[in-house]
Amino acid sequence: MEKTGKRRIKPSSFFTNEPPERIVGVECEYNIQNTISETKKPDISEYISQQAMESAGIQSIRGYTDNGYRIYSDMGHAECCTPECLGPYQAAAADLAGIAIMSSIIEASGVDHNGVYRVSGTWPSGNTNTTSGLHENFMAPASIAYSLLLKSLLPTYYATRLGTMAGTIVDNQFRFSQKIHGIGGDPLSWRTDGRRTAHSNKPMALLLSNDIDTIDSGWLRLETRFADGPISLESRRHALATTSLILRMIENEELFMGDKPKDIGNFDDIIIVRPLEAAQKFMSDLSLKSTVLVESGKRMTMLDIQEQLAKNVLYLCDRVNLPSDEVTAANKWPEIYDAFRRSNPLKAEYDRYLLYDFGVASKHSWLTHKKDAFTKGDLEAKTRSLQWDRVIPRGNALSLLEKTCDDPQIEVLKRSAPNTRAKLRSNFISNNDSAEDIGYLNWRYVKKDGIERNFGDAFGTIN
């Protein structure tokens, strides 16, 4: 097998003063409203068949594409998985490029539908054949699985990440998160023996996986399911980069012990005692003033906790030479919670920065001031909310993205795989136009003519 020419990255590299970029990937589920009539309901797989991909100009084998993605039908929805990306900003671009890729395939299929949505909100009628969502995946050294900080800091972060959400309607009221309403059960699912978590835990499941189809020994894959990503470049960048930065804090835990400034570390003043309850409370509180109990016994607001997390991350950036996109995200983090402090979500009045760059603010403002949706009742509000998140026909969020987005990586990633393992897999697919001799194909391996071949580690290097 060929190589990308990269030096081999070892898990120990992440504990150095100059850690490498992190492998990040996103799985986004698309809701295709496929009930055409009382008697006609095409199967979801018809919209994303190999023939549809070919008609869209995409070569594929078993759903793996020549631009590094994986497209498949799963549990009543169409799923688009990005390639293995180098860093959170590239992954954000790949996630949004996936909208155009998925749309082109569905349209090329020629199969009728009643709209395609990137949303997991509440539907206004019985035409609710599936829910959908978005999962974020991060590669990290397996040794951090034993960190107590990992199991407490990540849930706290996810319960408070206001700037990353897409927003939905519940009982004619706006909520900051699509995924939070109605969830229950244990807030976390920590497993190292398989890929999946219990369905009831999905909205706030954090899964540590040693799945051999995606990673080598010595690594773990963190899959986060408390995620509902808006169609917004800055918001997607912020979500993926800040998660990676929290992992950087855990990978450099020793820097937050011993001799340090008084306002750095002190994680008992940050870590939420009951993160699931906190998430439910925060996501329905448009005043941003609700408080929750933290380990020290204090009560903190969502923005207070975000402020402290950002301070710790900036302290880390001064001491470790992190990748440039994560440093950029760390410095933007205070701007985001400051902008929320200047806003009044109760009246859907948001700082200009949030209105143009963050989906949760743009959507809420549009529903309230442009469409006056809430005065017309729950059905109208939900219908307009879905209109915002629709990708076929083009909805308002996608139109706003096209007007404001300036990342050339999105266009590049529509056509070609990043220079990771995805490039090697892509080259294999491009050079094999038939699946007849292929026994199986996944992210890491292919079996052709009875011989198993390895695409290498996620960075694109081979032992």
ABEGO torsion letter per residue (X at the ends): XBBAGBBBBBAAAAABABBBBBBBBBBBBBBBBABABAABBBBAAAAABAAAAAAAGBBBBGGBBAAGBBBBBBGGBBBBBBBBBBEAAAAAAAAAAAAAAAAAAAAAAGBBBAEBBBBABBBABABAABBBBBBBBBBBBAAAAABAAAAAAAAAAAAABAAABAEBBBGGBBBABAAABGBBEBABBBBAAEABBBAAAAAABBBBBABAAABBBGBBBBBBABBBBBBBAAAAAAAAAAAAAAAAAAAAAAAABEBBBAABEGAAAABBABAAAAAAAAAABAAGABBBBBAAGBBBBAAAAAAAAAAAAAAAAAABBBBAAAAAAAAAAAAAAAAAAABBAAAGBBBAAAAAABAAAAAAAAAAAAAGAAAAEAAAAAAAAAAAABAOBBBAAAAAAAAABABAAAAAAAABBBBBAAAAAAAAAAABABAAABABBBAABBBBGGBBBBAEBAAGBBX
